[in-house]
Amino acid sequence: MQYRPSSPLSMPPVVKNLIMINVVMLVATWALKSTGTDLTEILGLYYPGSPNFRPYQLVTHLFMHANFWHLFMNMFALFMFGKVLEMVWGPKRFIIYFLVTGLGAATLHLFVNYLELSQVSKSVEAFVNTPSPELLSTFVKANLGGHAAPWVHDFINKWSEAPGNAAYAQQGTEIVQRIFEEKINIPTVGASGAVFGILLAFGVLFPNTELMLLFPPVPIKAKYFVIGYGLIELYLGFTQSNSNVAHFAHLGGMLFGYLLIRYWNTSSKNFY
């Protein structure tokens, strides 16, 4: 696979437009907050069990970002690797790949959310049936980790001193239900899943191209970079489930990207 190098700052049309749209959406999000409108609540991807979920969010969340650095890192990777792929594939195939990997990332992310929230729902039901400070402590640790507010731990300590207090049991039930509601109402934003799909494609098409890491500053072949990144995301997905990073969305982008490339390599049909 070969491509003709161009000016380092030149951008093919799809990559350029994707970057422009994402920048505009972040600026619009900042601007509209002063009017009381939060675009993230409208266009971010919510879990289907949330009252805030809308089907169009499966696409719109790809163009929303949490902050400047979230946007910068994704757009920098899109610029560095996406422009090469678009030059090789052409704009039509590239935009198809971008959307398929983005939707694939969302699909895997929502499936993992379903598995996790189903378990949380069962824990909520178990707590409601037999509320106790010990169960509340376990529930908080499992679902909030070290992010629980200090007053929650203070409440658990007070309840432990009077475990038969019905008012404490009611308050504990409300805390558990509130945590569950908050978990299903956390929006997911960003093009990271599609960007990881782009990294995967670059590694597949140009496996022996050497990339220079920043930390540590050593060269590494693209195929090893992609494999290493994928293994890190897999590890973090299982060990950092309470983080604010959708690790399985990243893996979903890589998985669906690999499947789409395999399909293109085995199919003789042009479907666009």
BELJO-V330921 format. One record per backbone hydrogen bond with DSSP energy under -1.0 kcal/mol. NH is the residue of the N-H (numbers start at 1). CO is the residue of the C=O. E is the energy in kcal/mol with one decimal. If there is no record, write none. Layout:
BEGIN
nh->NH co->CO e->E
nh->NH co->CO e->E
END
This chain:
BEGIN
nh->10 co->7 e->-1.5
nh->16 co->12 e->-2.3
nh->17 co->13 e->-2.6
nh->18 co->14 e->-2.6
nh->19 co->15 e->-2.3
nh->20 co->16 e->-2.3
nh->21 co->17 e->-2.6
nh->22 co->18 e->-2.3
nh->23 co->19 e->-2.3
nh->24 co->20 e->-2.6
nh->25 co->21 e->-2.4
nh->26 co->22 e->-1.8
nh->27 co->23 e->-2.3
nh->28 co->24 e->-2.7
nh->29 co->25 e->-2.1
nh->30 co->26 e->-2.2
nh->31 co->27 e->-2.6
nh->32 co->28 e->-2.6
nh->33 co->29 e->-1.1
nh->35 co->32 e->-1.4
nh->36 co->33 e->-1.4
nh->37 co->32 e->-2.0
nh->43 co->39 e->-3.5
nh->44 co->40 e->-2.0
nh->45 co->188 e->-2.8
nh->50 co->47 e->-2.8
nh->53 co->50 e->-1.5
nh->57 co->54 e->-1.9
nh->58 co->55 e->-1.9
nh->59 co->56 e->-1.6
nh->60 co->56 e->-2.3
nh->61 co->57 e->-1.8
nh->62 co->59 e->-1.6
nh->63 co->60 e->-1.8
nh->64 co->61 e->-1.3
nh->71 co->67 e->-2.2
nh->72 co->68 e->-3.3
nh->73 co->69 e->-2.4
nh->74 co->70 e->-1.6
nh->75 co->71 e->-2.9
nh->76 co->72 e->-2.6
nh->77 co->73 e->-1.8
nh->78 co->74 e->-2.3
nh->79 co->75 e->-2.5
nh->80 co->76 e->-2.7
nh->81 co->77 e->-2.5
nh->85 co->81 e->-1.8
nh->86 co->82 e->-2.7
nh->87 co->83 e->-1.9
nh->88 co->84 e->-1.6
nh->89 co->85 e->-3.4
nh->90 co->86 e->-2.4
nh->94 co->90 e->-1.9
nh->95 co->91 e->-2.4
nh->96 co->92 e->-1.9
nh->97 co->93 e->-2.3
nh->98 co->94 e->-2.7
nh->99 co->95 e->-2.4
nh->100 co->96 e->-2.7
nh->101 co->97 e->-2.5
nh->102 co->98 e->-2.0
nh->103 co->99 e->-2.8
nh->104 co->100 e->-2.6
nh->105 co->101 e->-2.4
nh->106 co->102 e->-1.9
nh->107 co->103 e->-2.3
nh->108 co->104 e->-2.3
nh->109 co->105 e->-2.3
nh->110 co->106 e->-2.6
nh->111 co->107 e->-2.1
nh->112 co->108 e->-2.5
nh->113 co->109 e->-2.3
nh->114 co->110 e->-2.3
nh->115 co->111 e->-2.1
nh->116 co->112 e->-2.5
nh->117 co->113 e->-3.3
nh->118 co->114 e->-2.1
nh->119 co->115 e->-1.4
nh->120 co->116 e->-2.1
nh->121 co->117 e->-2.7
nh->122 co->118 e->-1.7
nh->123 co->119 e->-1.9
nh->124 co->120 e->-2.4
nh->125 co->121 e->-2.2
nh->126 co->122 e->-2.3
nh->127 co->123 e->-2.2
nh->128 co->124 e->-2.5
nh->129 co->125 e->-1.8
nh->130 co->126 e->-1.8
nh->136 co->132 e->-2.1
nh->137 co->133 e->-2.3
nh->138 co->134 e->-2.1
nh->139 co->135 e->-2.6
nh->140 co->136 e->-2.7
nh->141 co->137 e->-2.2
nh->142 co->138 e->-2.2
nh->143 co->139 e->-1.9
nh->144 co->140 e->-2.7
nh->147 co->144 e->-2.3
nh->152 co->149 e->-1.4
nh->153 co->149 e->-1.0
nh->154 co->150 e->-2.1
nh->155 co->151 e->-2.3
nh->156 co->152 e->-2.1
nh->157 co->153 e->-2.1
nh->158 co->154 e->-2.1
nh->159 co->155 e->-2.7
nh->160 co->156 e->-2.2
nh->162 co->159 e->-1.1
nh->165 co->162 e->-2.0
nh->169 co->165 e->-1.8
nh->170 co->166 e->-2.2
nh->171 co->167 e->-2.3
nh->172 co->168 e->-2.8
nh->173 co->169 e->-2.1
nh->174 co->170 e->-2.0
nh->175 co->171 e->-2.0
nh->176 co->172 e->-2.3
nh->177 co->173 e->-2.4
nh->178 co->174 e->-2.1
nh->179 co->175 e->-2.4
nh->180 co->176 e->-2.0
nh->181 co->177 e->-2.3
nh->182 co->178 e->-2.4
nh->183 co->179 e->-1.9
nh->184 co->180 e->-1.7
nh->188 co->45 e->-2.4
nh->190 co->61 e->-2.5
nh->195 co->191 e->-2.5
nh->196 co->192 e->-2.7
nh->197 co->193 e->-1.6
nh->198 co->194 e->-1.9
nh->199 co->195 e->-2.3
nh->200 co->196 e->-2.2
nh->201 co->197 e->-2.3
nh->202 co->198 e->-2.4
nh->203 co->199 e->-2.2
nh->204 co->200 e->-1.9
nh->205 co->201 e->-2.8
nh->206 co->202 e->-2.7
nh->209 co->206 e->-1.5
nh->211 co->220 e->-3.4
nh->213 co->218 e->-2.3
nh->218 co->216 e->-2.4
nh->220 co->211 e->-2.5
nh->222 co->209 e->-2.4
nh->223 co->207 e->-2.2
nh->225 co->221 e->-2.1
nh->226 co->222 e->-2.5
nh->227 co->223 e->-2.1
nh->228 co->224 e->-2.6
nh->229 co->225 e->-2.5
nh->230 co->226 e->-2.6
nh->231 co->227 e->-2.3
nh->232 co->228 e->-2.2
nh->233 co->229 e->-2.4
nh->234 co->230 e->-2.2
nh->235 co->231 e->-2.4
nh->236 co->232 e->-2.8
nh->237 co->233 e->-2.3
nh->238 co->234 e->-1.3
nh->239 co->235 e->-1.7
nh->240 co->236 e->-2.7
nh->243 co->240 e->-1.7
nh->247 co->245 e->-1.7
nh->250 co->246 e->-1.4
nh->251 co->247 e->-2.0
nh->252 co->248 e->-2.1
nh->253 co->249 e->-2.1
nh->254 co->250 e->-1.8
nh->255 co->251 e->-2.8
nh->256 co->252 e->-2.7
nh->257 co->253 e->-1.7
nh->258 co->254 e->-2.3
nh->259 co->255 e->-2.3
nh->260 co->256 e->-2.3
nh->261 co->257 e->-2.3
nh->262 co->258 e->-2.4
nh->263 co->259 e->-2.2
nh->264 co->260 e->-2.6
nh->265 co->261 e->-2.3
nh->266 co->262 e->-1.4
nh->267 co->263 e->-1.6
END
